[in-house]
Amino acid sequence: MVRGSARVWARDSVEFGRVTAFSDGLFGIAMTLLIVEVGVPRLSDVGSVRELLVKLADLLPEFAGFFLSFALIGRYWLAHHKMFSVMRGVDYGLIARNMLYLAFIAFMPFPTALLGDYFGNPLAVSAYAVTGAIVSGLEVVLLRYAWKAGLLRVKVTPAIMRWGSIMALSPVVAFLLSIPVAFFVGTALAAAMWLLSIPFGIFMSHHAPAGSDVLE
């Protein structure tokens, strides 16, 4: 069993509150920066309705990237919120891992901008997929560390932890499998593969072990 840091700050402490407040703030900033990457189109003077419509149509990939990443980061925030809601405290080990996790959340607007500007380029799609895979994988790292370090205030059996890990790792598989598809088949199909984790998650929810609701 992994032993956590000797110093643990309880969930009712100022330190615990600072960790959650910092995390929530960074999620909010990352989600806000997504729309900053979508530039307002430039027109000749006031421009005609047709000209503006054409310019807005050119921005459709960027709008799609915004809503995709907003939903994805929102999903990551919800999972992060649920995990911290069942924790009895935090230690240095968890804080360090949480900072690494947040670093990739903060990085998310960059591959989103790449995706919006160069959706037809497999490297841009791959950069987005790799970032999503890393964030999803770090979710498992956070949860398993908290479990092994005894930082959870709910009883989580090995069976429940395996189930939760599989649920969290399913997007990793979908993201990574989409990379060769982007290069050898097409970027549109690769992006569609990212949605495969949704039906898989529904399937796994119907086959959850007893007591798994502590992680929901």
C-alpha positions as CSV (number, residue, x, y, z in Angstrom):
1,M,0.0,0.0,0.0
2,V,1.2,3.5,-0.8
3,R,1.8,5.6,2.2
4,G,0.8,9.2,2.0
5,S,2.6,12.2,3.4
6,A,2.9,12.3,7.2
7,R,1.0,15.7,7.2
8,V,-2.7,15.5,6.3
9,W,-5.0,18.5,6.2
10,A,-8.6,17.6,7.1
11,R,-11.4,18.6,4.8
12,D,-12.6,21.3,7.2
13,S,-9.2,23.0,7.3
14,V,-8.2,26.2,5.5
15,E,-5.6,24.2,3.5
16,F,-8.1,21.8,2.1
17,G,-10.3,24.7,1.1
18,R,-7.4,26.4,-0.6
19,V,-6.7,23.3,-2.7
20,T,-10.3,23.0,-3.9
21,A,-10.7,26.8,-4.5
22,F,-7.5,26.9,-6.5
23,S,-8.6,23.9,-8.5
24,D,-12.1,25.3,-9.2
25,G,-10.6,28.7,-10.2
26,L,-8.2,27.1,-12.7
27,F,-11.0,25.0,-14.2
28,G,-13.1,28.2,-14.6
29,I,-10.2,30.1,-16.2
30,A,-9.4,27.3,-18.6
31,M,-13.0,27.1,-19.7
32,T,-13.2,30.8,-20.2
33,L,-9.9,30.9,-22.3
34,L,-11.5,28.5,-24.8
35,I,-13.8,31.3,-26.2
36,V,-10.9,33.8,-26.2
37,E,-9.2,31.6,-28.8
38,V,-12.2,32.2,-31.1
39,G,-11.5,35.5,-32.8
40,V,-14.2,37.9,-34.0
41,P,-14.1,38.0,-37.8
42,R,-12.7,41.1,-39.5
43,L,-14.8,42.7,-42.2
44,S,-14.2,45.5,-44.7
45,D,-15.8,48.5,-42.8
46,V,-19.3,47.4,-41.6
47,G,-19.5,44.6,-44.1
48,S,-22.5,43.0,-45.7
49,V,-24.7,40.3,-44.2
50,R,-23.4,37.8,-46.7
51,E,-19.8,38.7,-45.9
52,L,-20.4,38.2,-42.2
53,L,-22.1,34.9,-42.7
54,V,-19.2,33.6,-44.8
55,K,-16.8,34.7,-42.1
56,L,-18.9,33.1,-39.4
57,A,-19.1,29.9,-41.4
58,D,-15.3,29.8,-41.5
59,L,-15.3,29.8,-37.7
60,L,-17.5,26.7,-37.4
61,P,-14.6,24.4,-36.6
62,E,-13.5,26.8,-33.9
63,F,-17.0,26.9,-32.4
64,A,-17.1,23.1,-32.5
65,G,-13.8,22.9,-30.7
66,F,-15.0,25.4,-28.1
67,F,-18.1,23.4,-27.3
68,L,-16.3,20.1,-27.4
69,S,-13.6,21.3,-25.0
70,F,-16.1,23.1,-22.7
71,A,-18.0,19.9,-22.3
72,L,-14.9,17.9,-21.8
73,I,-13.4,20.2,-19.2
74,G,-16.8,20.4,-17.5
75,R,-16.8,16.6,-17.3
76,Y,-13.3,16.7,-15.8
77,W,-14.4,19.3,-13.3
78,L,-17.4,17.2,-12.3
79,A,-15.2,14.1,-11.8
80,H,-12.7,16.2,-9.8
81,H,-15.5,17.7,-7.7
82,K,-16.9,14.2,-6.9
83,M,-13.5,12.9,-5.9
84,F,-12.8,15.7,-3.5
85,S,-16.3,15.3,-2.0
86,V,-15.4,11.8,-0.7
87,M,-12.0,12.8,0.7
88,R,-11.2,13.2,4.3
89,G,-8.2,15.4,3.7
90,V,-5.2,16.1,1.5
91,D,-1.5,15.6,1.8
92,Y,1.6,16.8,-0.1
93,G,1.5,13.8,-2.4
94,L,-2.0,14.5,-3.5
95,I,-1.4,18.2,-3.9
96,A,1.6,17.5,-6.2
97,R,-0.4,15.1,-8.3
98,N,-3.3,17.5,-8.4
99,M,-1.0,20.3,-9.6
100,L,0.2,18.1,-12.5
101,Y,-3.4,17.3,-13.4
102,L,-4.4,21.0,-13.4
103,A,-1.4,21.8,-15.6
104,F,-2.9,19.8,-18.4
105,I,-6.3,21.3,-17.7
106,A,-4.8,24.7,-18.2
107,F,-3.0,23.5,-21.3
108,M,-6.3,22.4,-22.9
109,P,-7.1,25.7,-24.7
110,F,-4.0,25.3,-26.9
111,P,-4.8,22.0,-28.5
112,T,-8.4,23.2,-28.8
113,A,-7.2,26.2,-30.8
114,L,-5.1,23.8,-33.0
115,L,-8.1,21.6,-33.5
116,G,-10.3,24.6,-34.6
117,D,-7.7,26.1,-37.0
118,Y,-6.3,22.8,-38.5
119,F,-9.0,20.2,-38.0
120,G,-8.0,18.5,-41.3
121,N,-4.4,18.1,-40.0
122,P,-3.9,14.7,-38.2
123,L,-1.2,16.2,-36.1
124,A,-3.6,18.8,-34.6
125,V,-6.2,16.1,-33.9
126,S,-3.5,13.9,-32.3
127,A,-2.3,16.7,-30.1
128,Y,-5.8,17.1,-28.8
129,A,-6.2,13.4,-28.3
130,V,-2.9,13.0,-26.4
131,T,-3.9,15.9,-24.1
132,G,-7.3,14.4,-23.4
133,A,-5.7,11.0,-22.8
134,I,-3.2,12.4,-20.3
135,V,-5.9,14.3,-18.3
136,S,-8.1,11.2,-18.2
137,G,-5.2,9.0,-17.1
138,L,-4.2,11.5,-14.4
139,E,-7.8,11.2,-13.0
140,V,-7.0,7.5,-12.2
141,V,-3.6,8.5,-10.7
142,L,-5.3,11.0,-8.4
143,L,-8.0,8.6,-7.3
144,R,-5.8,5.6,-6.7
145,Y,-3.3,7.7,-4.8
146,A,-6.0,9.0,-2.5
147,W,-7.3,5.5,-2.0
148,K,-3.9,3.9,-1.2
149,A,-2.9,6.8,1.0
150,G,-6.1,6.5,3.1
151,L,-7.4,9.9,2.1
152,L,-10.9,8.7,1.3
153,R,-13.7,9.0,3.9
154,V,-15.8,6.3,2.2
155,K,-15.2,2.6,2.0
156,V,-13.9,1.7,-1.5
157,T,-13.2,-2.0,-2.1
158,P,-10.6,-3.2,-4.7
159,A,-13.5,-4.3,-6.9
160,I,-15.0,-0.8,-6.8
161,M,-11.6,0.8,-7.5
162,R,-11.1,-1.5,-10.5
163,W,-14.5,-0.5,-11.8
164,G,-13.8,3.2,-11.3
165,S,-10.4,3.0,-12.9
166,I,-11.8,1.2,-16.0
167,M,-14.5,3.9,-16.2
168,A,-11.9,6.7,-16.1
169,L,-9.5,5.0,-18.5
170,S,-12.1,4.4,-21.2
171,P,-11.6,7.9,-22.7
172,V,-7.8,7.2,-22.7
173,V,-8.3,4.2,-24.9
174,A,-10.7,6.1,-27.2
175,F,-8.3,9.1,-27.5
176,L,-5.2,6.9,-28.2
177,L,-7.0,4.7,-30.7
178,S,-8.1,7.8,-32.6
179,I,-4.5,8.8,-33.4
180,P,-3.7,6.2,-36.0
181,V,-7.2,6.7,-37.4
182,A,-6.5,10.4,-37.9
183,F,-3.3,9.7,-39.9
184,F,-4.5,6.7,-42.0
185,V,-8.2,7.1,-42.3
186,G,-9.4,10.6,-41.6
187,T,-9.6,13.3,-38.9
188,A,-13.5,13.4,-38.8
189,L,-13.7,9.7,-38.0
190,A,-10.9,10.1,-35.4
191,A,-12.8,12.8,-33.6
192,A,-16.0,10.7,-33.8
193,M,-14.1,7.9,-32.0
194,W,-13.8,10.2,-28.9
195,L,-17.5,9.6,-28.3
196,L,-17.0,5.9,-27.9
197,S,-16.4,6.3,-24.2
198,I,-20.0,7.5,-23.7
199,P,-21.8,4.2,-24.6
200,F,-19.1,2.3,-22.8
201,G,-19.7,4.3,-19.7
202,I,-23.4,3.6,-19.9
203,F,-22.7,-0.1,-20.3
204,M,-20.3,-0.1,-17.3
205,S,-22.8,1.8,-15.2
206,H,-25.3,-1.0,-15.7
207,H,-22.6,-3.5,-14.5
208,A,-21.3,-1.6,-11.5
209,P,-20.3,-3.6,-8.4
210,A,-22.3,-3.2,-5.2
211,G,-21.4,0.0,-3.3
212,S,-19.9,1.7,-6.4
213,D,-22.3,4.7,-5.8
214,V,-19.7,6.1,-3.4
215,L,-17.7,7.1,-6.5
216,E,-20.7,8.5,-8.5
